[in-house]
Amino acid sequence: AIFKFKLFTVAGSMLVSIAAYALLWGWQFAVGFVLLLLVHELGHVGEAKRQGLPVSAPMFIPFLGALITLKQLPDNAWAEAKVAIAGPIVGGLGAAAVWGLGEYLDSDLLVALAFTGFFLNLFNLAPISPLDGGRIVAAIHPALWIAGLLLLLGLTIVAPNPILILILVLGGLESWRRWQHRKDPTSATYFRVSPTQRIVTGVAYIVLAALLTGGMSATFVERDI
């Protein structure tokens, strides 16, 4: 019965992820990395709750990150885009806080964590489902999914990686499913976004990507080998 408690399942999946990442980076970095993942997911949770959407607690999957599950879909692409972009916004703020603390304490570990946090949130802005970016650009124009698929395909060819391949497969299947149902009345209603909402989403998307890129550039430390 104890596994039914959300706190236990969240904490348990966090501990499993920390143990897995610790094998690669050591326990200190692993703890910081998982906490940054948690901050990112709490951004999604906060916006979903603000919209009155029932949402699951964050769950952590070693080497794949973390996720939440919406128990009720948002009313339209604009509402879903706000839930999606909340994660990278809050996650980016979390990385910035770690960066500030790292500079104050002169800690290379914290600065490296901040860099990783900025990268994590920037990568999530890639315009392909199931990443946050795929759900954000749906409120700008669904055709951006094709650009995201092509970019990810090129990256996968240049630097093959199991995670990239998994995202590419999932993104391709999701894009194909939505394309098949593009003329359904429900889909038409879902993608009905006002010009103002498209502009706001696009500007927020570009500005956030630029800020995260700037954060990565500022926290990158070149080391002698």
Salt bridges, closest charged atoms under 4 A:
GLU47 OE1 - ARG50 NE 2.86
GLU80 OE2 - ARG135 NH1 2.90
ASP108 OD2 - ARG223 NH1 3.72
ASP132 OD2 - HIS40 NE2 2.95
ASP132 OD2 - HIS44 NE2 3.24
GLU174 OE2 - ARG177 NH2 2.85
GLU174 OE2 - ARG178 NE 2.64
